[in-house]
Amino acid sequence: MSEVLDSKEELKERRGRMLQVLCILSWIYVGIVFVFNLLAFTNGQASPEEMENRQISLIDFYDGMGIDKETIKELMVIDERTNDNFYLNYSSKLVFCLIGFFAVLQMWKLQKTGFWVYIAYSIIPIGIMYYIMGDLPSTMQSVVWELVWAALFIGLYASQVKRME
């Protein structure tokens, strides 16, 4: 019993506070994304009638917020493309959440393989988003924003690779 406690304490010491905080933040993020995407996935793809009603509601909502017509048109296209690629979009997000959870778990256990899996988890979904949304102006903004966040966390985890085996 004492050996198990000593082993856990040694692992916690080797992990360090920074890696511990990064893993916990990543798990919180992955969990939130997983729950929201699971809820969206269980609601299913919208029918043409549901899409029409949803877009009317969204146009009224965005117009009420004072958003210009071009931006509203782009938001409608995003909504349509998301619905047209419903299963690719949400199933890939759910799968990548599981991959992200596994990657962070491996890093929590101080395994370097988790870091390499985390890089794939961070970058491949950006490619899928670009594939689905394509040529929209806001797509490039989203890609850049996602790449900045991915680079930030990859860099933070990279600074902790020395702790991993």
NORCORPE-V422976 format. One record per residue. N is the residue number from 0. PSI is psi in radians with two decimals (none if undefined). Layout:
n:psi
N:PSI
N:PSI
//
This chain:
n:psi
0:-0.79
1:-0.61
2:-0.67
3:-0.77
4:-0.73
5:-0.71
6:-0.75
7:-0.70
8:-0.69
9:-0.72
10:-0.74
11:-0.70
12:-0.76
13:-0.59
14:-0.74
15:2.80
16:-0.73
17:-0.85
18:-0.67
19:-0.81
20:-0.77
21:-0.78
22:-0.77
23:-0.78
24:-0.73
25:-0.73
26:-0.69
27:-0.83
28:-0.87
29:-0.72
30:-0.78
31:-0.82
32:-0.73
33:-0.83
34:-0.83
35:-0.71
36:-0.57
37:-0.73
38:-0.77
39:-0.73
40:-0.72
41:-0.42
42:-0.41
43:2.99
44:2.44
45:2.46
46:2.90
47:-0.68
48:-0.74
49:-0.68
50:-0.76
51:-0.82
52:-0.73
53:-0.72
54:-0.64
55:-0.78
56:-0.75
57:-0.71
58:-0.78
59:-0.75
60:-0.89
61:-0.67
62:-0.69
63:-0.45
64:-0.09
65:0.37
66:2.40
67:2.76
68:-0.69
69:-0.73
70:-0.70
71:-0.74
72:-0.75
73:-0.71
74:-0.61
75:-0.70
76:-0.72
77:-0.78
78:-0.76
79:-0.80
80:-0.65
81:-0.74
82:-0.70
83:-0.59
84:0.59
85:-0.94
86:-0.69
87:-0.82
88:-1.01
89:-0.62
90:-0.67
91:-0.67
92:-0.72
93:-0.76
94:-0.77
95:-0.46
96:-0.74
97:-0.70
98:-0.75
99:-0.74
100:-0.80
101:-0.76
102:-0.80
103:-0.67
104:-0.73
105:-0.72
106:-0.62
107:-0.64
108:0.14
109:0.64
110:2.17
111:-0.48
112:-0.55
113:-0.64
114:-0.78
115:-0.67
116:-0.64
117:-0.66
118:-0.81
119:-0.77
120:-0.59
121:-0.54
122:-0.71
123:-0.76
124:-0.47
125:-0.69
126:-0.68
127:-0.73
128:-0.76
129:-0.68
130:-0.76
131:-0.80
132:-0.47
133:-2.12
134:0.18
135:2.47
136:-0.68
137:-0.31
138:-0.78
139:-0.65
140:-0.76
141:-0.72
142:-0.81
143:-0.79
144:-0.80
145:-0.67
146:-0.65
147:-0.83
148:-0.73
149:-0.81
150:-0.69
151:-0.91
152:-0.61
153:-0.75
154:-0.75
155:-0.76
156:-0.63
157:-0.60
158:-0.22
159:-0.02
160:-0.54
161:-0.39
162:-0.24
163:2.73
164:none
//
